[in-house]
Amino acid sequence: MTATRVAVGALAGASAILVLAACASNAPDPNAPPTMAEASFRQVNGSTLTGAAILAAYDGGVRIQVSFQGEGPGQYRVMIHANGNCSSPNGFSAGPPWAPPGVPIKEEGFPIHKADNSASFVLRLPGYRIDGPDGVMGRSVVVHAGAVGSLAAVPGVPNNRIACGVVGPPSKGILDYIFRD
């Protein structure tokens, strides 16, 4: 009888250790590189556009989901820009379009068509990364009006940049929305 109790106790203890080990292995590694980022748009050049971009790592690049409203139907382009600064009234502070080393910059941007007052679309950016010196974290996402035209900007001069968001860690609200039950 005592041997049976010892065996059952040992089995229960081993089971508890396995359960705890399984729980610990599912916990996020605080030292792991980030796999998601967010850029909340601020209006530039007098636009009415609001929204955000959610960036997520995928095998071979970054997936970016852009959702916005305001501004009318039409053609728009989205680009990653070099600087994580959206403070200037015309978006100049975001700097030039940017791509990681070895990835050509798409001078035409990533075009999208918006049929009504809101839009949501997904782009895949092969060769991009979320973090590191060649990652998108700390850069900016800029929405440009029009399917063609320069992506450049000059200080104090109106241009086709209509929204800008600095890429940073995702907000708790976004994570709750993405991972809701």
C-alpha positions, -999 to 999 in steps of 0.1 A, spaced: 0 0 0 28 24 9 46 16 -23 15 23 -43 11 57 -26 47 66 -33 44 56 -69 12 76 -73 28 106 -56 58 104 -78 36 101 -109 16 132 -98 48 151 -91 62 142 -125 30 152 -142 30 186 -124 66 192 -136 57 183 -172 27 207 -171 48 235 -157 75 229 -183 49 229 -211 35 262 -198 70 277 -195 79 267 -230 48 286 -244 57 318 -226 72 345 -249 110 349 -247 117 384 -235 150 384 -254 134 373 -287 133 398 -315 99 415 -320 77 399 -346 51 427 -348 51 465 -350 25 493 -355 24 527 -371 -6 550 -362 -11 576 -389 -11 613 -384 -24 636 -410 0 657 -431 -5 682 -459 -40 690 -447 -54 655 -453 -83 639 -434 -68 604 -435 -67 584 -402 -57 548 -396 -28 525 -389 -4 500 -403 3 467 -385 35 450 -395 43 414 -388 72 392 -396 67 363 -420 91 338 -435 112 359 -458 99 394 -451 73 417 -435 36 416 -440 20 450 -436 -18 455 -432 -28 491 -438 -62 503 -428 -74 539 -432 -104 561 -436 -110 596 -447 -99 610 -480 -120 600 -509 -118 572 -534 -88 570 -556 -53 558 -560 -28 558 -531 7 544 -525 23 532 -493 60 533 -487 84 527 -458 105 559 -453 140 561 -438 132 583 -407 109 576 -378 98 612 -377 64 625 -387 66 659 -371 67 681 -402 34 694 -416 42 680 -451 58 647 -441 93 658 -451 107 647 -417 100 610 -427 129 613 -451 132 595 -484 117 561 -493 137 533 -478 144 496 -484 169 473 -467 203 467 -483 199 443 -513 162 452 -518 155 477 -545 133 507 -536 101 506 -555 101 542 -569 64 538 -577 56 527 -542 32 500 -533 0 511 -552 -35 505 -539 -70 515 -551 -96 528 -526 -131 526 -538 -149 544 -509 -141 563 -477 -122 534 -461 -96 509 -472 -78 479 -457 -52 460 -476 -22 437 -471 12 440 -487 41 416 -485 75 431 -485 100 404 -492 135 410 -478 123 434 -451 127 427 -414 109 440 -383 140 447 -362 177 452 -363 198 479 -381 181 470 -414 146 466 -400 115 487 -402 113 494 -365 119 531 -359 112 541 -395 80 554 -408 51 543 -430 38 571 -454 6 571 -474 10 591 -507 -20 603 -527 -20 594 -564 -8 564 -584 21 584 -600 42 613 -590 73 619 -569 77 603 -535 102 630 -526 95 660 -504 110 694 -498 107 713 -465 77 735 -463 64 727 -498 31 708 -502 35 673 -517 15 641 -521 23 627 -486 -10 626 -468 -4 605 -437 27 593 -417 32 569 -389 63 560 -369 69 522 -367 71 511 -331 60 483 -308 23 474 -312 -1 490 -287 -20 468 -263 -52 478 -279 -40 465 -313 -28 432 -298 -61 427 -280 -79 433 -313 -57 409 -332 -57 381 -306 -92 384 -294 -111 352 -288 
